[in-house]
């Protein structure tokens, strides 16, 4: 119903924010990932999702579209509600969640509070193909704060290369080029070497 809320950040804490948009204060639940992306008392825009229940309408807000998309994937799984998905996004970054799902890393997902072994396996089983099809571009948009090497490594792993082999090749390419490569250049050089 609401794609985003754009306004002045009036109140901020790790669990929720209040944004004044057009004279209305919107109480929006957020993850720790979104909390760390927001400044203090500034104009901000949060991508939102409205959860409608019989007794409440609850807004969830996200720093970027990639985080919201991952949240929607997570809540599509039986047994994962909005609060559990928010807990997952607060425990580890969206990029780490997406990489863990694509690589089938059950133990990393299981370490998140409230996620047991069966839930972790169900998340991977149901989302692995969907997230793999979205491709590395989605993951790169979500991981804007990572280093060039980390982004390139995530992309290569998403393409199906073994993590340890890809890491070695990336390290060699960075050393050859004195570390002065963009993500795209690094991936192209690495693909030629793999």
N, C-alpha and C positions, 0 to 999 in steps of 0.2 A: 504494500500500500504506500509506504514512504520509501523512496529510493535513497534519499539522503537528507540530512538536516544541516543547514548552513547558517551560522550565526556566531554570536559572541559567547565564548566559554566563560560561564559565570562561576561554576563550582567544579572542582575536579578532585577525585580520590581514586584509589586503585580499583574500586568496584563499579563506580558509575560517575557520570558527569551530568551537569545541567547546562544546556545550551539555550540561550535566549535568541529565538528566531521570530522576528515580527511581533515582539511583545509577549510571546508565549514561552515559558520555560519548559523545555523537554528534558525529562529524566531518562537518561540513556545508559543501560548497562554496558560495560566495556570489559575487555580483557586487559591483562597487564601489558601485553604487546602494544595495544592502542594507547594505554595510559602513558607509556614511555615515549610514544611518538607525538604526544600533545604538549604544547608549551603552556605557560601560565597566562590566564586572562587575555587570551588573544582571540582573534577571529578564526574559527575553524569550521571544517566540513567533515562530517562523519557519514559514511555509507551505512544505511540502517536496514534492519529487518524487524518487522512487527510480529510478535508472537501473541496470538489471540486465544485465550482460554475462556471458559464460562465465567470465571470470577475475576479475570484481569487481562489487560492489554499491556504487554511489556515490550519496550523498544530495546534492541541490541544495536550497538554502534561499533564501527570498524574503521581503522585508520585508512585502509585502502580497499579497493574492490577485490583484490586477491584474497585478503583475509576473510571478507564476507563470503566469497565463493567457496572457500574451504569450509567455513562454518556451515553453510547450506549443505555441502556434501556430507559433513559429519552428522548433522541432525536428520539426514535422510535414512540413517541406519537405525534399525529397530533397537531400542534400548538406550540410544544416545539422545538425550534431550538438550535443549538450549543451554542449560546450566552446566551440563557435563562438557558440551562442546566448548563453552567459554572457559572452563577449567583447563581443558586441553590447550587452548590457545594462550592461556596464561602460564602454563607450565613450561612449554618450549615454543620456539618461534614457528609461525606458519610454514616457513621453508623447511624447518627440521621435521615437522609433522608430515609434510608432503613427501619429502625425501624418504622418511622412514616407511611410509605406506608403499611408495613405489618400489623400494628395495626389500620390502617384506620384513622389516626390522621389528619383530614382535616385542622383543625385550625393551626397546626404547619406548614404545607406545604403552606397554604394560607398566612402566615406571610412573606414569601419570596417575595422580590420585583419583580413585574412583573407576579406573579401568583395570579389569581383571584379564586373565589370559584368554578367556573365550571372547570377551568384547574386543580385545586387541586383534585376535585372529579374524573376527567378523568384519572389523573395520578394514583390515588389509584385503580380505577376500572381496568385499563389496566395492571398495574404492580404487584398488590398484590399477585396474584397466582404465577407469575413467580418468584418473589423474595422469596416467601415462599418455593417454590420447591428447590431453590438453597441451602436452609438450613442454619443452624447457622454457619457452617464452613466458609462460604463466609463472613458472618458478622464479625466473629472473626478475619479473616485476615485483614479486613478493619479497625478494631478498635484496632490496636496493642498498642495504647497509653492509653487505658482505664484501669481502675483498675480491679482486679480479680472479685470483686462483680459486677461491671458494665457489664463485659463480660458475666458472668454467667447469670445475669438478662436478658440480650439481648437474649441469647440462649434459656432460658426458655420461654420468651415471644414469640420467633419465633416458639417454639414447641406448642404454643397455651395456655399456662397457663396465668391466670390473673396476671397483673403486681403487684398489691398490695399484693396478696397472695404470689407470688414468692419472693417479696422483704422481707416479714416477715420471710419466711422459710430460705432464704439466710442469713439473719441477725442472726437467731438462730444458724444455722450451723457454721457461722464464730465465734460466741461467744463461742460455745461448743469447738471449735478447736483452740482457741486463735488466730484466723485470719491467721493461717499458712496452707493454702490449695491452691493447684493449681486450675486453672479454671475447669479442668476436674474433680478433686476430689470434688470440691464444687458442680458442677452440678450433679454428681452421688449421693452424700449425699442428695441433695435437691430433686431429683427425687424419692428417697426412702420415703421422708417425705410428698411429695405432693399426 
